[in-house]
Amino acid sequence: MKNLLHKIRNTTFKKPAKNMFWAWIAYQTVKGTITTSLIWIPLILTWLHQS
């Protein structure tokens, strides 16, 4: 029984795979691109043409 619980615990709470790192990198890239294009670029353009 103890061996079974140990096996279940190890499969349930394993560290994320290496692929999850690249998924996180892709997510951050998409999030940064959207943030830049929808928030920062219009904000800077508005500030530059405010004269």
Jmol script that loads the backbone (N, CA, C; Angstrom):
load data "model"
ATOM      1  N   MET A   1       0.824  -1.198   0.000  1.00  0.00           N
ATOM      2  CA  MET A   1       0.000   0.000   0.000  1.00  0.00           C
ATOM      3  C   MET A   1       0.864   1.256   0.000  1.00  0.00           C
ATOM      4  N   LYS A   2       1.903   1.275   0.818  1.00  0.00           N
ATOM      5  CA  LYS A   2       2.783   2.430   0.891  1.00  0.00           C
ATOM      6  C   LYS A   2       3.480   2.656  -0.454  1.00  0.00           C
ATOM      7  N   ASN A   3       3.881   1.580  -1.105  1.00  0.00           N
ATOM      8  CA  ASN A   3       4.536   1.670  -2.403  1.00  0.00           C
ATOM      9  C   ASN A   3       3.582   2.251  -3.450  1.00  0.00           C
ATOM     10  N   LEU A   4       2.304   1.862  -3.389  1.00  0.00           N
ATOM     11  CA  LEU A   4       1.298   2.351  -4.327  1.00  0.00           C
ATOM     12  C   LEU A   4       1.081   3.842  -4.139  1.00  0.00           C
ATOM     13  N   LEU A   5       0.969   4.294  -2.891  1.00  0.00           N
ATOM     14  CA  LEU A   5       0.798   5.726  -2.625  1.00  0.00           C
ATOM     15  C   LEU A   5       2.000   6.523  -3.100  1.00  0.00           C
ATOM     16  N   HIS A   6       3.181   5.978  -2.896  1.00  0.00           N
ATOM     17  CA  HIS A   6       4.398   6.648  -3.350  1.00  0.00           C
ATOM     18  C   HIS A   6       4.396   6.780  -4.875  1.00  0.00           C
ATOM     19  N   LYS A   7       3.969   5.730  -5.566  1.00  0.00           N
ATOM     20  CA  LYS A   7       3.926   5.742  -7.025  1.00  0.00           C
ATOM     21  C   LYS A   7       2.901   6.759  -7.536  1.00  0.00           C
ATOM     22  N   ILE A   8       1.730   6.817  -6.890  1.00  0.00           N
ATOM     23  CA  ILE A   8       0.687   7.772  -7.288  1.00  0.00           C
ATOM     24  C   ILE A   8       1.168   9.196  -7.049  1.00  0.00           C
ATOM     25  N   ARG A   9       1.787   9.429  -5.924  1.00  0.00           N
ATOM     26  CA  ARG A   9       2.271  10.765  -5.595  1.00  0.00           C
ATOM     27  C   ARG A   9       3.324  11.226  -6.609  1.00  0.00           C
ATOM     28  N   ASN A  10       4.209  10.329  -6.998  1.00  0.00           N
ATOM     29  CA  ASN A  10       5.261  10.681  -7.943  1.00  0.00           C
ATOM     30  C   ASN A  10       4.709  10.988  -9.333  1.00  0.00           C
ATOM     31  N   THR A  11       3.684  10.280  -9.780  1.00  0.00           N
ATOM     32  CA  THR A  11       3.136  10.537 -11.109  1.00  0.00           C
ATOM     33  C   THR A  11       2.246  11.766 -11.113  1.00  0.00           C
ATOM     34  N   THR A  12       1.609  12.063  -9.991  1.00  0.00           N
ATOM     35  CA  THR A  12       0.700  13.207  -9.933  1.00  0.00           C
ATOM     36  C   THR A  12       1.453  14.526  -9.810  1.00  0.00           C
ATOM     37  N   PHE A  13       2.506  14.555  -9.043  1.00  0.00           N
ATOM     38  CA  PHE A  13       3.202  15.799  -8.755  1.00  0.00           C
ATOM     39  C   PHE A  13       4.597  15.854  -9.370  1.00  0.00           C
ATOM     40  N   LYS A  14       4.752  15.307 -10.546  1.00  0.00           N
ATOM     41  CA  LYS A  14       6.052  15.370 -11.210  1.00  0.00           C
ATOM     42  C   LYS A  14       6.352  16.803 -11.629  1.00  0.00           C
ATOM     43  N   LYS A  15       7.618  17.112 -11.737  1.00  0.00           N
ATOM     44  CA  LYS A  15       8.001  18.427 -12.230  1.00  0.00           C
ATOM     45  C   LYS A  15       7.565  18.549 -13.690  1.00  0.00           C
ATOM     46  N   PRO A  16       7.214  19.765 -14.121  1.00  0.00           N
ATOM     47  CA  PRO A  16       6.789  19.937 -15.513  1.00  0.00           C
ATOM     48  C   PRO A  16       7.894  19.511 -16.484  1.00  0.00           C
ATOM     49  N   ALA A  17       7.486  19.001 -17.589  1.00  0.00           N
ATOM     50  CA  ALA A  17       8.434  18.531 -18.592  1.00  0.00           C
ATOM     51  C   ALA A  17       9.155  19.718 -19.228  1.00  0.00           C
ATOM     52  N   LYS A  18      10.217  19.400 -19.958  1.00  0.00           N
ATOM     53  CA  LYS A  18      10.988  20.436 -20.628  1.00  0.00           C
ATOM     54  C   LYS A  18      10.124  21.197 -21.639  1.00  0.00           C
ATOM     55  N   ASN A  19       9.144  20.496 -22.217  1.00  0.00           N
ATOM     56  CA  ASN A  19       8.266  21.147 -23.182  1.00  0.00           C
ATOM     57  C   ASN A  19       7.451  22.264 -22.557  1.00  0.00           C
ATOM     58  N   MET A  20       7.152  22.136 -21.272  1.00  0.00           N
ATOM     59  CA  MET A  20       6.400  23.198 -20.598  1.00  0.00           C
ATOM     60  C   MET A  20       7.204  24.484 -20.539  1.00  0.00           C
ATOM     61  N   PHE A  21       8.507  24.385 -20.452  1.00  0.00           N
ATOM     62  CA  PHE A  21       9.346  25.580 -20.477  1.00  0.00           C
ATOM     63  C   PHE A  21       9.172  26.313 -21.793  1.00  0.00           C
ATOM     64  N   TRP A  22       9.194  25.586 -22.893  1.00  0.00           N
ATOM     65  CA  TRP A  22       9.053  26.226 -24.212  1.00  0.00           C
ATOM     66  C   TRP A  22       7.630  26.729 -24.425  1.00  0.00           C
ATOM     67  N   ALA A  23       6.651  26.071 -23.854  1.00  0.00           N
ATOM     68  CA  ALA A  23       5.277  26.567 -23.924  1.00  0.00           C
ATOM     69  C   ALA A  23       5.169  27.891 -23.165  1.00  0.00           C
ATOM     70  N   TRP A  24       5.854  27.982 -22.022  1.00  0.00           N
ATOM     71  CA  TRP A  24       5.856  29.223 -21.246  1.00  0.00           C
ATOM     72  C   TRP A  24       6.558  30.344 -22.008  1.00  0.00           C
ATOM     73  N   ILE A  25       7.672  30.022 -22.683  1.00  0.00           N
ATOM     74  CA  ILE A  25       8.383  31.015 -23.492  1.00  0.00           C
ATOM     75  C   ILE A  25       7.480  31.511 -24.621  1.00  0.00           C
ATOM     76  N   ALA A  26       6.783  30.593 -25.288  1.00  0.00           N
ATOM     77  CA  ALA A  26       5.873  30.978 -26.376  1.00  0.00           C
ATOM     78  C   ALA A  26       4.743  31.852 -25.840  1.00  0.00           C
ATOM     79  N   TYR A  27       4.190  31.500 -24.692  1.00  0.00           N
ATOM     80  CA  TYR A  27       3.113  32.282 -24.088  1.00  0.00           C
ATOM     81  C   TYR A  27       3.590  33.702 -23.761  1.00  0.00           C
ATOM     82  N   GLN A  28       4.756  33.818 -23.168  1.00  0.00           N
ATOM     83  CA  GLN A  28       5.282  35.134 -22.819  1.00  0.00           C
ATOM     84  C   GLN A  28       5.558  35.970 -24.066  1.00  0.00           C
ATOM     85  N   THR A  29       6.015  35.323 -25.142  1.00  0.00           N
ATOM     86  CA  THR A  29       6.267  36.037 -26.393  1.00  0.00           C
ATOM     87  C   THR A  29       4.973  36.581 -26.976  1.00  0.00           C
ATOM     88  N   VAL A  30       3.944  35.755 -27.015  1.00  0.00           N
ATOM     89  CA  VAL A  30       2.648  36.198 -27.545  1.00  0.00           C
ATOM     90  C   VAL A  30       2.064  37.299 -26.667  1.00  0.00           C
ATOM     91  N   LYS A  31       2.131  37.118 -25.362  1.00  0.00           N
ATOM     92  CA  LYS A  31       1.606  38.122 -24.437  1.00  0.00           C
ATOM     93  C   LYS A  31       2.340  39.453 -24.582  1.00  0.00           C
ATOM     94  N   GLY A  32       3.644  39.394 -24.712  1.00  0.00           N
ATOM     95  CA  GLY A  32       4.428  40.613 -24.879  1.00  0.00           C
ATOM     96  C   GLY A  32       4.140  41.311 -26.192  1.00  0.00           C
ATOM     97  N   THR A  33       3.956  40.543 -27.258  1.00  0.00           N
ATOM     98  CA  THR A  33       3.641  41.132 -28.559  1.00  0.00           C
ATOM     99  C   THR A  33       2.281  41.818 -28.533  1.00  0.00           C
ATOM    100  N   ILE A  34       1.303  41.162 -27.937  1.00  0.00           N
ATOM    101  CA  ILE A  34      -0.034  41.757 -27.852  1.00  0.00           C
ATOM    102  C   ILE A  34      -0.016  43.009 -26.986  1.00  0.00           C
ATOM    103  N   THR A  35       0.668  42.944 -25.860  1.00  0.00           N
ATOM    104  CA  THR A  35       0.750  44.105 -24.973  1.00  0.00           C
ATOM    105  C   THR A  35       1.421  45.276 -25.671  1.00  0.00           C
ATOM    106  N   THR A  36       2.511  44.995 -26.378  1.00  0.00           N
ATOM    107  CA  THR A  36       3.229  46.051 -27.074  1.00  0.00           C
ATOM    108  C   THR A  36       2.374  46.667 -28.170  1.00  0.00           C
ATOM    109  N   SER A  37       1.727  45.832 -28.966  1.00  0.00           N
ATOM    110  CA  SER A  37       0.979  46.356 -30.104  1.00  0.00           C
ATOM    111  C   SER A  37      -0.325  47.033 -29.699  1.00  0.00           C
ATOM    112  N   LEU A  38      -0.967  46.580 -28.636  1.00  0.00           N
ATOM    113  CA  LEU A  38      -2.258  47.153 -28.264  1.00  0.00           C
ATOM    114  C   LEU A  38      -2.180  48.251 -27.209  1.00  0.00           C
ATOM    115  N   ILE A  39      -1.099  48.311 -26.456  1.00  0.00           N
ATOM    116  CA  ILE A  39      -1.010  49.303 -25.378  1.00  0.00           C
ATOM    117  C   ILE A  39       0.132  50.287 -25.605  1.00  0.00           C
ATOM    118  N   TRP A  40       1.355  49.794 -25.712  1.00  0.00           N
ATOM    119  CA  TRP A  40       2.498  50.697 -25.712  1.00  0.00           C
ATOM    120  C   TRP A  40       2.647  51.500 -27.001  1.00  0.00           C
ATOM    121  N   ILE A  41       2.468  50.874 -28.151  1.00  0.00           N
ATOM    122  CA  ILE A  41       2.615  51.616 -29.418  1.00  0.00           C
ATOM    123  C   ILE A  41       1.558  52.724 -29.529  1.00  0.00           C
ATOM    124  N   PRO A  42       0.258  52.446 -29.299  1.00  0.00           N
ATOM    125  CA  PRO A  42      -0.711  53.550 -29.342  1.00  0.00           C
ATOM    126  C   PRO A  42      -0.440  54.632 -28.293  1.00  0.00           C
ATOM    127  N   LEU A  43       0.013  54.233 -27.121  1.00  0.00           N
ATOM    128  CA  LEU A  43       0.324  55.204 -26.072  1.00  0.00           C
ATOM    129  C   LEU A  43       1.467  56.119 -26.482  1.00  0.00           C
ATOM    130  N   ILE A  44       2.527  55.567 -27.037  1.00  0.00           N
ATOM    131  CA  ILE A  44       3.669  56.368 -27.486  1.00  0.00           C
ATOM    132  C   ILE A  44       3.274  57.268 -28.663  1.00  0.00           C
ATOM    133  N   LEU A  45       2.499  56.713 -29.614  1.00  0.00           N
ATOM    134  CA  LEU A  45       2.067  57.525 -30.757  1.00  0.00           C
ATOM    135  C   LEU A  45       1.188  58.682 -30.303  1.00  0.00           C
ATOM    136  N   THR A  46       0.296  58.428 -29.360  1.00  0.00           N
ATOM    137  CA  THR A  46      -0.554  59.500 -28.822  1.00  0.00           C
ATOM    138  C   THR A  46       0.304  60.561 -28.136  1.00  0.00           C
ATOM    139  N   TRP A  47       1.288  60.127 -27.382  1.00  0.00           N
ATOM    140  CA  TRP A  47       2.158  61.067 -26.672  1.00  0.00           C
ATOM    141  C   TRP A  47       2.992  61.897 -27.639  1.00  0.00           C
ATOM    142  N   LEU A  48       3.475  61.269 -28.734  1.00  0.00           N
ATOM    143  CA  LEU A  48       4.307  61.992 -29.701  1.00  0.00           C
ATOM    144  C   LEU A  48       3.499  62.990 -30.529  1.00  0.00           C
ATOM    145  N   HIS A  49       2.247  62.700 -30.804  1.00  0.00           N
ATOM    146  CA  HIS A  49       1.422  63.579 -31.649  1.00  0.00           C
ATOM    147  C   HIS A  49       0.536  64.504 -30.824  1.00  0.00           C
ATOM    148  N   GLN A  50       0.886  64.700 -29.587  1.00  0.00           N
ATOM    149  CA  GLN A  50       0.054  65.495 -28.684  1.00  0.00           C
ATOM    150  C   GLN A  50       0.347  66.991 -28.802  1.00  0.00           C
ATOM    151  N   SER A  51       1.298  67.395 -29.576  1.00  0.00           N
ATOM    152  CA  SER A  51       1.685  68.811 -29.643  1.00  0.00           C
ATOM    153  C   SER A  51       0.734  69.694 -30.343  1.00  0.00           C
TER     154      SER A  51
END
end "model"
wireframe off; spacefill off
backbone 0.3
color backbone group
